[in-house]
Amino acid sequence: MPSRLPSSARLRAFLVAPVLLAGLALAGCAGGGAGDDAAADPDALVVYNAQHEQLTEEWADAFTAETGIEVVLRNGDDSELANQLVQEGTASKADVFLTENSPAMSLVEDAGLFAPMDESTLALVPEQFRPASGLWTGIAARSTVLVYNPELISESELPASLLDLADPEWKGKWGAAPAKADFQAIVSAVLATQGEDGARDWLEGMAENAVEYRNNIVTMKAVNAGEVPVGIIYHYYWFRDQDAAAEDSANTTLHYFGNQDPGAFVSVSGGGVLENAPHADEAQQFLAFIAGEQGQKILGEGYSFEYPVASDVAAKAELPPLAELDAPVIDPSTLNGPAVIELMTEAGLL
C-alpha cells in the first residue's frame, strides 16, 4: 500500500528492523532506524503492527481524534515483528503489538513479554476469541476456506476435510501459499487438532500434492484461471475481490468445511500490551478502543471484510455468521508457530 505523508493528528514511521532468529531472515519495513520512534515524538504510542496497514491507520486516526494520543506505526509481518520483539526483550520501545494471526502472539506471550490486559477490555471479547491467559485479546477474525473453480470440479467432488488434500488423488490439484504466515496459522490448527505425528503426515502429503503460490491472492488467481481446481485461502480475499470487479475470483466460489475440521479454522488476530511498554496506560486505552464499539465498527463496516469479534458488532451482511462456521475450538494462545515452522521445514515446504 502506498505510504502517506504524516497528518497533523498523527505521525507515521516505517522503520527498518532486520532480524535474524531461528534461521529466519526477517526484513523490516521501509524507513529509518529504531531511534526514529523517540525522535518523532517521545510521547507517541509505538505500535508494532502486523495487521493490515490501512485498517490500523484507520484505528489509529480515530483513536487520536478521540484521545489526542499520537500513534507511531512500525509495520511488518507477523513472524518478523514477533521475532523482533523477542530479540529486543525488555529493551523494546514497543507499547502495543497487533497481528493478523495468533501464533505470533503466542510467541511473544511465551517469552513473557506481555502485560495482563485490562479486565474491562477482555470483557468486551467472547472467550473463544481470546486466550485463557488474559495476556492479550482478539481484535478480528478470518475463516479458512476452500476456493474452487466449478468449471473444473463439482461441489460433490470437493474434499470432505482439509486433511484429505494429503491423499495421492489430490496431487497437483490444489494450491496454497506455505511461506506466508496466513497459511502457517492454518497449519497450526492442524497441529493443534491432529498432534505432531498427524501434522507431519499431512505436511508430507502437502509437499507431494500442493502447487505452491506466493500468497492468498495469487492462489485465488490460479484457481480462477484454471491452473488448479481448488486452493486454501482466508475468506476475506475472495469477498474483497467480489466487492470490487471480481477480476480475480469471477470463476470461483467458496466451500466451508465446517464440522470442526481444521479446514474450518478461524484465525484470531491479536492485540497485546508489552510488559515494559513506555506508555502502558495509553497502550491499554488503544486496545480498549479497538475492541470497543467504535473500533469494531471501523473493522466491520470498512474495506477489510474480516470479522469483528468484540462489542457485539456485526460483520458485513455478505459474510456467513461466525457462529455458523462450526470451527474447531482452539485456545489461540496454544497455537505453536515455532513448531509449525520446524515441521514445515522438515517437509520441505519452507
C-alpha positions, 0 to 999 in steps of 0.5 A: 500500500502506498505510504502517506505523508504524516497528518497533523493528528498523527505521525507515521514511521516505517522503520527498518528492523532486520532480524535474524532468529531461528534461521529466519531472515526477517526484513523490516519495513521501509524507513529509518532506524529504531531511534526514529520512534523517540525522535518523532515524538517521545510521547507517541504510542509505538505500535508494532503492527502486523495487521493490515496497514490501512485498517490500523491507520484507520484505528489509529486516526480515530483513536487520536481524534478521540484521545489526542494520543499520537500513534507511531506505526512500525509495520511488518509481518507477523513472524518478523515483528514477533521475532523482533520483539523477542530479540529486543526483550525488555529493551523494546520501545514497543507499547502495543503489538497487533497481528493478523494471526495468533501464533505470533502472539503466542510467541511473544506471550511465551517469552513473557513479554506481555502485560495482563490486559485490562479486565474491562477490555477482555470483557468486551471479547467472547472467550473463544476469541481470546486466550485463557491467559488474559495476556492479550485479546482478539481484535478480528477474525478470518475463516479458512476456506476452500476456493474452487473453480466449478468449471473444473470440479463439482461441489460433490467432488470437493474434499470432505476435510482439509486433511484429505488434500494429503491423499495421492488423488489430490496431487497437483490439484490444489494450491496454497501459499506455505511461506506466508504466515496466513497459511502457517496459522492454518497449519497450526490448527492442524497441529493443534487438532491432529498432534505432531505425528498427524501434522507431519503426515499431512505436511508430507502429503502437502509437499507431494500434492500442493502447487505452491503460490506466493500468497492468498491472492495469487492462489485465488488467481490460479484457481480462477484461471484454471491452473488448479481446481481448488486452493486454501485461502482466508475468506476475506480475499475472495469477498474483497475481490467480489466487492470490487470487479471480481477480476480475480475470483469471477470463476470461483466460489467458496466451500466451508468445511465446517464440522470442526475440521481444521479446514474450518479454522478461524484465525484470531488476530491479536492485540497485546500490551508489552510488559515494559511498554513506555506508555502502558496506560495509553497502550491499554486505552488503544486496545480498549478502543479497538475492541470497543464499539467504535473500533469494531465498527471501523473493522466491520463496516470498512474495506477489510471484510474480516470479522469483528469479534468484540462489542457485539458488532456485526460483520458485513451482511455478505459474510456467513455468521461466525457462529455458523462456521462450526470451527474447531475450538482452539485456545489461540494462545496454544497455537505453536508457530515455532513448531509449525515452522520446524515441521514445515521445514522438515517437509520441505515446504519452507 
